[in-house]
Amino acid sequence: METRRNFLRKAAVGSAVLSSVGGFSVLSAKENPDGAANDHADIQATDQLFPGWEISFNEPVSELTLKNGSVSLQGKLSFYSEENQWLIAHSRDGIQNRYALVDLKGISVGYFVFGQTCENLQLLFYHRYYAGKAPCGIFSFEGMISFMTDSFACRTRANADERVLSLGYGKADSTWNDSLFYPAGDLALRLDAEKLNIKTAEAGLYSFTLSGKIGELYKPVFELNLEKGYYQNRYIPRYHEINRKRCPKTPTGWMSWNTYFDTATAEDNLAEAKIGKKYLQPFGCEFWSIESWQENSDVLPVRNFYNMNLETSVKKFPKGMKRLAEDIRKLGFRPGIWTAPFGTGNREFYETHKDWFLHDENGEPIPSWNGRFTLDPTIPETREHLKKIHDIVSHEWGYEFFKIDGITTQPLLYEHPEIRARFRDQSCQNAFELCIRAIREGIGEDRVLLACGKPSGVEGFYSDAYRVGGDIVEQFKPPKWSGIVNTGRITANQIFFNNIVIHTDPDTLLVREMPLEEARVFTTLVALPGQLTFFGDKLAMLPADRMKMLQQTLPVADVHPMSLYPYFSMMPVWNLHVHNDLLDDYNVVALFNWGNEPASIFCTAEELGVDPEENYIMFEFWTQKSFHTMKGNLAMEVPAHGIRLLSMHKAKAFPQWISSDRHVTQNGMELKEYAWKAESRMLEGKIQLIGSFPLTMRLRIPDGYSFRKAECQGAECSATPEGDNILAITFMPGRTGDYSFKINF
């Protein structure tokens, strides 16, 4: 043993730094602890070995540091062969960019080197094949990553057979994560290894472990990819992070079309708003948005509406739109409005401004979805008109939320060669952007804009939210299951934009006139990923249990995608990784049955990114029932067109919070304080309760504990024992506020 320690001490040399300087990579020497010069001091600069990366290795402590600007990875390298730890040393043969694996006899038996292809920095292994054998063992790199403060762990490498859509709340982790992403800079750091683990330590700081088995095959061991413009290069040419100043939280509200279609009057809207004030506003509902207000807007198609002036339907809105906005604001909501301003059905307006519109080669007006007469955006006067009317609606009428329709079809129209040939300015390359820019300038930088379009186009640069799919219903028809399925498919495809680039809008959430299971599916696919949440039911007609479903989506949870790429098939499992500062990390798993027959929906612990050796307590949200424990795999029978939404907590040896009926995400947002007091055998905390609405939370009581009493200062509190060691605690407040509670065992 003493011989081994002496060998390690004598073999140790100082650290060397490989960095990019002025277009060249330079290896600089540092002295070792004994004062001897590093063997690599005489190595000459070579041309651009690792642009952007600085690499240093401190041999005495086997510490490797990789740095690129403000991003760094620092940790310990190790190699074990048959449980023996070998020395990792600088190359002894004067070759730069090569490090040796030194066996117990002091012989360099293998090497690892750094290589780079494009943005990838690779750590490669090859053997020397000494004495008829190659080194075999486990090579690892373990340490800390310093990244951007407002970053999060995620996955950027897709697998062909993925069945689980991954989401995150807070600084959540998953064993599936392979990357870190910084939204403000569109910067991604991806790691690759045979075995990889990334965990959040604190804001911008992550622990990591890369390891792999080295055998006789030559292959990359570890790989790092620091990519600037992750979304911009792949999906969003005009990438920008959500404007958090203008839109600090995901928009919520109500709009009329999917129930009233084009018939809603000012009286209808205000009647619904009065109900919303009582039942939805206390939970966080923010906007009340008006649709089909234009003259001639009683009946579709939209192309007949008077879309390009401010002529209002007197029959439906006799007091005008400014007065309606004031009445909405008096009820505590922010007023919103729908426009489709890229064409009009108003012939008188067309005749007055004929040169503003597109005409075919015979001089006939060109129609579009937005109007029988379609706007030519290359004409400065038309853009000035768009700006002016939206300025009036915003600043004179007082509307704060704008839903701009026709953005799905209009860019495609303007991009068509035959249409471009009819522009006044045929050299214009960005016709639609001229329109959307004028609208943004008109409504102002402080208004929220929902685009019925796509974030990959220029409209995403000017908008705060966008529709991910078509209308959930057809005119004057109830919701259909096929519409919900389509919304689920498009959400899975587009959700990787949500709460990063833009807020995704799955269309208004409806829970009326549909089977209970289908209503649960629709509510979950809207709320679990944290999408824009607007309601569209006739609220007076909703029974209490359906109204509660709407309440359970508010406020929208601050959820972000953890798989930063699209899916092109129906995903049977959606998995929300939850980090709550008061609770240990846990998962909320949605099992969707998109089929027409009951089915067993399954997934593995590995697919969920959790420890397969742990026991997890399972509690189902919609049925409010316990489902025992899970270890390794999860499988559950789910009815046709149905869902099971399960919270998963590691089983503890003392009483623990496992769920509540407050919110679909079960993210514990209502808990303001929470702690287990072991010495007094008591759960103590503070909970936010809303109005006179009850809230029930579930606790798991393990063997060895029995419930004694529960109390809540200022609110009624009752306890009901349930099966599987579950205790339901129901709070009944008299007003909205934070209430202290104690539960004794």
N, C-alpha and C positions, 0 to 999 in steps of 0.2 A: 504493500500500500504506500509506504514511504517512497519507494522507487517511482511509483506512478505519479505522486504529487510533485516530486522533483522534476520528473520528465515534463509535466505540464508547465511548471514554472520556467524551466529552461527553454521550452519550445515556444513560450508565449512571446509575441512581439507586439509592437504598438499598433495603433490604428492608422488606416489610410483613407483618404477621402477622394472619391472620384466625382468630379463635378463638371458642368458645362460652363465654360468661360469664354465669352467672345466667339462662339461658334466652334470651340474646341473643347474636348474633354481632357482634363488634367488630373493626374493622380498625384496628390501631394503627400509628403511623409510627415509623420509625427513620431516623436521618440518614444521608446518603450520605457517601462518603469525603471529599468537598469541603466538608462541613458544611451543605449545602443541605437544607432540609426536604423530606421526601417529598411528592410531589404529592397523595397520598391522605390527608394528615393531617386534612382537614376532612370526611371521609366519615362520615355518621351511622350509628349502630347500626341494624341491621335485624333483624326478629324471626326467630330460629332458622333461620339459613341452613344451617348444617352442624352439627347437634347431635353433640357428641362429638369432632369433628375440629378440629384446629388446623392452619392452613395458612400457611406462610411462604415467601416467594420473595426470594432475594438476587440482584438483577439483575446486579451486576458480574461474578458468577461463574456466572450462570444456574443457581443451585442452588435446588431446590424441596424443602421439608420438609413431610411430612404426618405428623401425630402424633395418636394417639388413646390416651390413657392411657400404658401402657408400650410400646405398639406404635408404631413409626415407620418411615417410608420417607424416605430422604434421597438425593438424587442430582442429576445434571445434566440439564437440559433442552436439547435442540438441535433445530434445524430446518435441513435442507439442501434447497435448490432448485437443480437443475441443478449439483450439486457446490459450490454457494456456500452458506456458512453465514450465515444471517440472525440478526439480533439478536432476542432474546426480552426484552420489556420490559413494565413496568407500563403500563396503559392511559394514553393521553395526553389522554383526554377527560373525566376525572373520574368515570367509571362504575366502581363497585367490582365485585369478583369478575370482572374481565376483564383479560386480558393480551394484548399485541399481538405479532404477528409483523411485524418491521420489515425491509423489503427493503434492498438495497444503497444505495438513494437516500434512506433514512431515512424512508420512508413506511409507515405502518401498513396493511398489505394484508390482514391476517387477524387473527383473535382466537381464543384459547381461553378457556373459562370453566369454572368448577366448578359442577356441579349435583348434586342428591341426590334419590334416590327410595328410600324405606324405609331400608335399611341400606347402600345403594349410594352411593358417592361417585364421580361421573363427571367426567372431564375431556373436555369437548366442544369441537369446532372449528367455526368458521364463518368465511366469507371476507367481505371488504368489497367485493369486486368493483371494484377501482380500475383505471381506464384500460382498461376492457373485458376484463379477465382476472382469473381467480381464482388464488391461489397454489397451486402443486402441489409436492410434495416429500415427504421423509421426516421425520416428527416422532418423537422418541424421548425416553425418560426412563430413565436408567441410574444405578444406585447401589447402596445397601445397605439391607436391611430388618433392623431390630432387633425380634425377636419373643421368645417365651418359650424358656427354655433347653431344656426337655424337649419340644420340638416337632419336627416333621419335615415335609419337603416331600411333596406328594401331589397328587391330582386330585379335585375335587369336582363337576366339570361332566361329565355323561355325554353321549356321542354315540350316536346311534341304531344305528350300524353297527359298534360296537366288537367286535373279535374277540380281543382280548388282555387277559387278566386280569393286573393289575400288582401286584407284591408288592415289599417292601423289606426289606433286612437292613442294620442300622446306618443311618448318615446317608446313605442312597443318594439319587441324583438321577436324573432322567429329563427329557428334553426335552418330555415330555407333561405334566409337573407344571404346575398352575396355581394351587396353593394351599399354605398352611401350616396345620398343625393342631396344637393343644395339647391332649392328652388330659385332663390334670388339670382344665382349665377348660372343656372342651368348646367351645373357641374356634377358629374358622376364619377365615383371611384369604385371600380369593380375588382374584386379579388377572385382568384380561381385556384383551387387545390383539390386533391383527392378528398380531403376532409377539411371543412371550413366552418368556422363559427365566429360570428360577430355579435357583440353585446354592447348595449349602450351603458356607459358609465355615468356620464353627465352630459350636459349640452355641449355638443361638438367633440366629445371624447369617447372613444370606443375601445374596448378590449377585443383582441382578435387572436385566433389560433389557426395557422395553416399547417397541415401535416399531410404526409404521403409516404407510401411504401416505395422504397428504392429497390429495384431488382436488376435483372440483366437487360431490361428494355431501356433504351434511350428515349426519354420523353421530358417535356417541361414538367417541373415539379410545382412551381408556383408562378402565377402570372398576375400582374397589376395593370389596370387600364384606367388612366385618369383622362376623362373625356370632357372637354369643354363643348357646350352646345349639344347635350344629350337629346333633348326634345327637338331643338332647332334642326339638327342634322337629320332626324328621322321623320318627324311628324309635323312640326310647327315652324315653318320658315320665319314667321314673325313672332317668335317666342317672347312672351313677357309673363312675369309672375302676376297673380291676381293683385289688383290694387286694393290692399287691405285698408288704406285710409278711406277710400270711397265705399268699400264693401267689406267692413270688418267682420261680418258674419254672413253665413249663407242666407240668401233672401228667402222669406216665407210669406205666405199670403193666401188670398182667395181670388178666383176669377170665375166669370159666369158661364163661359161658352159651352162647356161640356155638359151642362144641365139645361140652361136656358137657350143655348145656341145663339141666334141673333135677335132674340126677342126681349132680352132683359132691359128693363127701364131703370131710371134713376131710383124710383120707389122700390123696385125689386132689389137693386144693389144695396140700398140703405137698410132694407128689412133684413137682408142676410148679414150685413155688417153689425147690426144690433145684436143678433144672435152670436156672431163671432166675437163681439166684445165680451160677452159673458162667458163663453165656453172655450175660446181659442186664444184670445189676447192675453189672458193671465199666464199662458204657457209659452208665449213668445211670438205669436203671429203678428207680423209687422205691416204688410202692405194689403190694400184692397184695390184691385185692379179692374178697370172698366173696359169692356170690349163692345164692338159693333155699335159705336156711338155716332158714326158718320151718317149724313143724309143718304137715303137709299140703301141703308144697311140692314133692312128688316129680313131679307132673304138672300141666300147665296145665289150666284157666286160672288166672290170678293171683287172680281174685276168690274162689277157694276157699282161698287161703292164709290162715294165721292172722297177718294183717298188723298188727294193732293191739295185740298184747301181745308179750311176749318169750319165748313158748313156742317152743322149738327142736326141730328134728327130731333125736330121739335116735338114730335109725337112721343118719343121715348124719354127725351131729356128736356122738358119744357123750360126749366130754370137755367139751362146752360151748363157747360162743363166746369166752369170756374166755381159756380155755386156747389156743384156736386163734390168737387175736391175739398171745398171748405167744410161741407157736411161730413165727409169721410174723416177729415182731420179732427173734427170735434168729437168723433167717436173714438179717437185715440189711435187711428191707423194712418199710415202714410199712403196717399193716393197714387195709384198707378194707372196706366192707360196703354191701349193697344193701337198701333198704327201699321198701315201697309202702304207706304208712301211712294212706291216706285212706278205708279201708274194710276189711272182714274177711270171711272165710268161716267164722269160728268162731261157731256158733250159741250155744254156752254163754256166750261173752263178750257176744254180742248180748243174750241174755236177761237177763244180769246188769246191763247198761247200756243197756237198750232206749231210754231217753229221750235217749241221745247220738246216735241215728241218725235218718235221714230216712225218712218214711213218706208214702205217697200218701194221697189223700182217703179211701180205704177202710181206711186203717190198715196197709196192707201195706208191708214194707220196700222201699225203692228201691235197686236194684242199680246197680253201676258197674263199670268195668274193675278197680278196686282191691278190690272186695268185693261179696259178695251183700248185705251190709249197709253202707250208705254213711254216713260221718260227717257230722254237722251241725256245721260249724265255728263257728256263731254261739253255741254253748253254751260258756261259760267252762270247764266241767269237761273237755270234750273237748280243748280246746287245752292245758289243764294236763296232761292225760294224754299228748298228743303230746310235749310238752316233757319230761316225766318219763322216758318210755321212751328218747328219744334222748339224754338226759343220762346214763342208765345205760349205754347202748351206747358212748357217747363216753368217759365218765370212769371207769366201773367196769370195763367190758369192755376199753376201751383202743383203740377204732377211731378212725382219724384222717382217713379219706376216706369220704364218704357219697354214694352214688348214690341219689337220691330219684326213684323212678319214678312214672308216672301223672300227671306235671305237664303233659303234653300235653293230656290229656283232662279232667282234673278241673276246671280253671278254666272250660272250656266248659260243663261240667255245672252248676257253681255259678252261672254267669251266665244260665242259661236261666230265663225267667220262671216256668215251671211248677215248677221246683225252688226258686226263690227264694220262691215262695208257700208252700213247705213248711218254710222256716226257722222256728225258734223266734223269732228276732229278724228280722222281715221288713224292718226298716229298714236292715239292714246292707248297706253298699255295697261292702265289700271282703272278702267271705267267704274267698276263697282266700288272700289275703294274711295273714289271721289264722293260717291253718295253717302257711304257710311261715315266718312270723315265729316261731311257737312252736318249729318244728324248729330254726331257727338258734339261738334262745335255748338250746335243749336241748343241741345239739352243741357250742356255744361258738364264740367269735369266732376261735379258733385252728385250727379244723378246716376242711378243704376240702370244699365241697359242689358236686356235679355234679347239675344239674337236667335231667331228661328233659322239657324244655319249650321255652320261647321267651324270648329276652332282652327282647322288647318288653313282656312282662307284668311283674307285680310280682315274680315269682320271680327275674328277672334282678338285682334290687336286692340280694337276699340270697345269691346264688349266685356261685361262682367259674368255673363252666363249665356248658355246656348242650349237649344233643344237637341236632344240626342236622337229623337225619332219622330214618327208621325203622330197624328191625333189618336188618343186612346179610344175614342168612340167615333162613330159615324153620326151625321146629323139626325136628331130625333130618334136615335136608337140607344138602347142601354149598353153598358160595357160588355165586351165579349172576352172570353178566355184567350182567344187568339191575339187580341190586342195586348193583353198582359204578357203573354209569352213573347211577343215581338219586343215589348219594352224591356223584358228581362234579357233578351238576346243582345239588344243594342246597348243596354247598360253594361253588360259584361264586356262588350267590345270597346266602349268609349270611357269607361270609368277611370282609366289610368290618367286621364286629363284632370279629373275632378279635384277641386280644392288645391290644385297646383297651378295650372294654366288658367282655368276658368271653372265656374260652377256648372255642372251638368244638370239639365232639366229633363226629367222623364215624362213630362206633361202632368196635368193636374191629377192629384191623388183622389180617386173615387172609391167609396166603399159601399155605395148604395146598390140595390138591385143586382146583387151578385151573391153567390154562395159564400158562407163564412170562410171556408178555407181559401177561396180565391181572393177574398178581401185581405186575408192575412198575408198571402203571397205578395200582393201588390203593395201593401203597406211596408213589408219588409224590404222589398227591392228598392223602394224609394228611400226609406229611412236608414237602413243598416249602412249603406255606403256614404251617407251624409250628403245626399243630393239636394238641389233646390227643391223646396217643398211648398207647392201651392195646392189648395183644395178647390173642389168644384162641385160638391154636392149641394142640394137644397138642404141647408142645415136644419131647418125646422122639422124636416121629415126623418131625420136620423134618430134611431133609438139610442139610448144611453150607451150601450156597449159599442156601437159603431162610432159615436162621438168620441168615446174614450180612445179608440184606435187612432183617431186624428191627433188627439192630445199626446199620445205616446210617441209621436214623431217630433215633438217640439221641446225646446228649440233644436234645430238641426245640430247633431253631434259633429264635432270637429274631426271628422274621419278623413284620412288620406289613403290613396292606394299604396299597397306595398309591392305589387307586381306592376312595374312601369312599362307595360306593353299591352297590346290588344289581344283579346280572345275572339275566335271566330266560330265558336260552338257554344251550345248551352252548357253552362257550368252547374253541375248538380249540388256543389258545396261552395258556400261563401263563408270565409273565415275571418272574423274580426279579432285582431290581437289588441287587447286592452291594457294600457298602462295607466293606472290611477295612483297618485302619490300616497293615498291613504290605504290602498289595498294592494296586495301582491298582484303581479301580472297574471292575466287569465285570458281565456278565449271565449268568444260568443260565435257559435257555429250554426249556420242556416243550412238545413238539408231540404232542397227543393225537389219535388216530384213534378216535373213538367209534363208527365204523361197522363193518359186517360184511364189508367188502372192503378190500384194500390201497388206500391213497390218498396223494396228494401233499399234504402240509400246508405251507402257506406263510404268510409275513408279510413286511412291509417293515421297513426300518430305522426309518422314521418311526413305525410302529405300536409298535416296541420301545422308542422313545424314545432311540435312539442315533444317532450321526453317520453319515449315509449315505455319506460320502466316506472313511471309515476302512476298513482291512482288518482283519477279525476272525478270530482263530484259533478253530476249532471242534473241540471234543472231546466225544464222546458217553459219558455215564456208564455206562449199563447194559451196553452192548456193549464198553466200554473201547476205543474206536477213534477215531482222528482222522478228521475230515471236512474237511480242507483249510482254506480260508479263505472268508469271506463278505464281500461289499461290496454295499450297497444292499438286496438282497432275500435272503430265506432260504426255501428250499424243500427238502423232503426226503420221500422215500417212507417211509411208516410202515405197518407191517403192520396187518391188521384187529385191533381190540381191543388196540391197541398204543400205544407211546410211544417218542419219542426225546428224551433229556434232554441238552441241549447247553450246555456252558460256552462263553462268548464273551469273548475277551480281545483287546484291541488288540495287533497284532503289534509287538514291540519288536526293536531291533537287537542285542540280547544275550539270553542264555538266560533263560527266564522260567518260573515256575510257572503251569500252566494248569488242573490238576485233581488230585483224588485220589479214591481209593475209600473214604474215611473216612465221608462223609455225603452223603445225597441232595442237599442244598443246595450242596455243593462250596464252602462258604463259608470254607474255610481255617481252621476252628476249631482244628485240631490244631497250627497254626503259632504258636509262642510268640515266636519271633524269626525274622527273614528279611531278608536284604539281599544285593544284588549288589555285589561288590567289583570295580570295573572295573580297578583297577591290578594286582590279582593274578589277574584273570579267574576269579573263584570265587564261587559261591553259598554263603552261610554262614547258619546258623540254628539254631533249637532247635525240636524237634517233640515233641508229647505222643503217646506210644504206650501202648497198653492191653494189659495182661496178656501173654499169649503170642500175641496175634492180630497177623498181619502187616498192614502198611499200605503201599500203593503210591501214590506221587505221580508225576505226569507233568510233564515239562519240555519246552518247545519249544527246540530248539537251532538258531538261524538259521545261514545260510551264513556262513562265516568263523570258525566255532567248531567244535571237535571235543572230545568227552568224553575226559578223561584218567583220573580216578579219583573214587570216592565213599567217604567214611568216616563212621561214626557211632559216637561214643564210648559204649561200653556195650551196643551192639546190633549184630546182624549187618546188613550193608547190601550189596545187590547192584544192579547196573545192567543193563538190557536195552534196546538200541537197537530202536526200532520205526520204521514207515514215517512219511513226512511230517515228518522231522526231529524225531520225538518220542523222548524218553528216559524209560524207566520206572525209577524208583528204588524198590526194595522194602526196607522195614525189618522186621526180625524181633527184637522185644524178648523179654526173659525175664520182665519184670515191668512194671507200670504206672509211668510216670514221664516226665520231660522229658529228651530226649536231644539233645546237640549234634551237628550234622552239617556236613560240608564237601563240596562238589562242585566239582572243579577242571576247567578247560577250557584 
